[in-house]
Amino acid sequence: MNEAMKNIYERRSCRNFLPHQITKSELVEVLNAGMQAPSAMNQQSWFMVAVQDATKVEQIRKICVNACNMPEEKNPFYRAPTIILVFGKEGNIAPEKDASMATLNMMLAAQSLGLATCWINCVIEGMLSEDGKALAKSFGVPDGYKPVGSLAIGLSAGDKPREKEVLKNYVLL
């Protein structure tokens, strides 16, 4: 099995991260892989914000907890030291799909580097809140971009999750 197929089959969502930060070069490699994703009419509708500053990560956590009515102590990012916020450009052909494909590319790139990831959806509600919009603006997110999702990324603190049951939802004709 080649490396690309191995990464696809072995990637799992991590819900227990070590506090150790990933390197800047690893983060840049992951982000650059996201930029290589296909997009509708090559519009490249995505915009990413990579956050490694612990204070800013905590701000995002609090915004998401409040917007999603979670218990105050909840960490929807599973204590990952890095968060990548993913936005899509409103008005483009398929901003959510484009940004989602970029996110998957980043997840597979992280897997190839020995890093763990988890897709985190609660940032949509969090970044659509007034506090979230203000924070996104302070992070440099251009006007006209809406949240699509995020990645928690870091080193796994535990064993790899068990093999998942894979549904065979396809037909060969």
Wavefront OBJ file of the C-alpha trace (Angstrom):
o trace
v 0.000 0.000 0.000
v 1.442 3.405 -0.909
v 1.890 6.202 1.651
v -1.135 8.229 0.515
v -3.454 5.228 0.892
v -1.852 4.315 4.227
v -2.538 7.828 5.580
v -6.162 7.651 4.442
v -6.737 4.260 6.066
v -4.864 5.014 9.296
v -6.087 8.563 10.031
v -8.361 8.772 13.076
v -9.757 11.657 15.089
v -7.773 12.372 18.240
v -9.566 13.453 21.394
v -6.632 13.519 23.782
v -3.670 15.765 22.941
v -0.309 16.269 24.615
v 0.483 19.862 25.624
v 3.621 19.874 23.422
v 3.415 22.379 20.589
v 3.965 21.298 16.997
v 6.761 23.053 15.136
v 6.236 26.031 12.882
v 7.612 24.048 9.930
v 5.087 21.242 10.567
v 2.279 23.777 10.793
v 3.324 25.515 7.579
v 3.537 22.154 5.798
v 0.009 21.280 6.950
v -1.342 24.683 5.871
v 0.378 24.449 2.495
v -1.221 21.038 1.940
v -4.595 22.694 2.553
v -3.804 25.244 -0.147
v -3.324 22.390 -2.632
v -6.940 21.200 -2.341
v -9.207 21.214 -5.364
v -11.909 23.864 -5.421
v -14.912 24.794 -7.550
v -13.681 26.702 -10.620
v -10.326 27.035 -8.803
v -11.782 29.809 -6.625
v -9.786 28.581 -3.608
v -12.530 29.872 -1.319
v -10.737 29.115 1.935
v -8.997 31.266 4.496
v -7.210 29.699 7.463
v -6.095 31.096 10.788
v -3.531 28.951 12.590
v -3.490 29.670 16.319
v -0.683 28.461 18.583
v -0.737 31.226 21.184
v -2.236 29.679 24.335
v -4.076 32.866 25.281
v -5.773 33.050 21.892
v -6.583 29.327 21.940
v -8.281 29.913 25.298
v -10.260 32.862 23.862
v -11.543 30.635 21.059
v -12.397 27.867 23.527
v -14.428 30.246 25.705
v -16.295 31.702 22.719
v -17.226 28.216 21.509
v -18.257 27.020 24.967
v -20.517 30.060 25.422
v -22.022 29.951 21.928
v -22.760 26.229 22.133
v -24.024 26.254 25.749
v -21.359 23.847 26.971
v -20.229 23.556 30.575
v -17.618 26.252 31.305
v -14.850 23.699 31.930
v -15.444 21.873 28.617
v -12.641 21.949 26.073
v -14.128 21.192 22.654
v -10.572 21.169 21.218
v -9.451 18.377 23.584
v -6.596 20.552 24.870
v -4.834 20.597 21.489
v -2.038 23.189 21.480
v -2.817 24.327 17.922
v -6.139 25.190 16.346
v -6.672 25.912 12.675
v -9.836 27.915 12.025
v -11.187 27.404 8.503
v -13.359 29.970 6.742
v -15.053 30.013 3.326
v -15.646 33.020 1.099
v -19.330 33.895 0.910
v -20.651 34.335 -2.617
v -18.232 31.885 -4.203
v -19.592 28.781 -5.925
v -18.951 26.268 -3.122
v -17.135 27.836 -0.159
v -18.097 25.163 2.386
v -17.070 22.347 0.084
v -13.839 24.062 -0.947
v -12.892 24.755 2.676
v -13.849 21.210 3.715
v -11.622 19.724 1.022
v -8.760 21.926 2.197
v -9.402 20.730 5.756
v -9.214 17.095 4.707
v -5.940 17.767 2.885
v -4.593 19.268 6.120
v -5.747 16.262 8.140
v -3.999 13.861 5.766
v -0.842 15.991 5.714
v -0.809 16.024 9.520
v -1.210 12.241 9.552
v 1.772 11.904 7.212
v 3.851 13.996 9.643
v 2.884 11.879 12.662
v 0.523 14.543 13.997
v -2.992 13.991 15.295
v -6.086 15.989 14.329
v -9.765 16.264 15.053
v -12.384 18.145 13.016
v -14.146 20.528 15.395
v -17.506 21.865 14.231
v -18.554 24.044 17.194
v -16.434 26.918 15.898
v -19.146 27.648 13.370
v -21.546 28.806 16.086
v -18.710 30.300 18.102
v -17.259 32.388 15.297
v -20.728 33.514 14.181
v -21.352 35.023 17.637
v -20.593 38.709 18.106
v -17.504 37.857 20.182
v -16.414 35.349 17.542
v -16.834 37.842 14.703
v -14.780 40.407 16.616
v -12.071 37.842 17.325
v -11.979 36.731 13.668
v -11.593 40.348 12.596
v -8.744 40.813 15.094
v -7.093 37.691 13.615
v -7.170 39.266 10.148
v -10.004 37.266 8.600
v -11.153 39.324 5.595
v -14.741 40.539 5.377
v -17.058 38.143 3.583
v -15.657 34.930 5.028
v -17.794 32.632 7.182
v -16.637 29.840 9.500
v -16.737 26.328 8.063
v -14.972 24.307 10.766
v -11.647 23.891 12.465
v -8.914 21.437 13.275
v -7.461 20.611 16.627
v -3.891 19.553 15.874
v -1.003 18.280 17.937
v 0.535 15.100 19.275
v -1.740 12.343 20.497
v -1.666 11.704 24.251
v -3.032 8.216 23.982
v -3.275 5.112 21.970
v -4.666 5.308 18.492
v -8.446 4.829 18.500
v -9.655 1.375 17.593
v -10.425 0.474 14.028
v -13.673 2.018 12.978
v -16.548 0.212 11.387
v -16.617 1.364 7.784
v -19.936 1.336 6.011
v -19.809 0.199 2.399
v -22.175 2.861 1.078
v -21.502 2.406 -2.600
v -22.669 0.363 -5.564
v -20.544 -1.087 -8.327
v -22.348 -1.287 -11.652
l 1 2 3 4 5 6 7 8 9 10 11 12 13 14 15 16 17 18 19 20 21 22 23 24 25 26 27 28 29 30 31 32 33 34 35 36 37 38 39 40 41 42 43 44 45 46 47 48 49 50 51 52 53 54 55 56 57 58 59 60 61 62 63 64 65 66 67 68 69 70 71 72 73 74 75 76 77 78 79 80 81 82 83 84 85 86 87 88 89 90 91 92 93 94 95 96 97 98 99 100 101 102 103 104 105 106 107 108 109 110 111 112 113 114 115 116 117 118 119 120 121 122 123 124 125 126 127 128 129 130 131 132 133 134 135 136 137 138 139 140 141 142 143 144 145 146 147 148 149 150 151 152 153 154 155 156 157 158 159 160 161 162 163 164 165 166 167 168 169 170 171 172 173
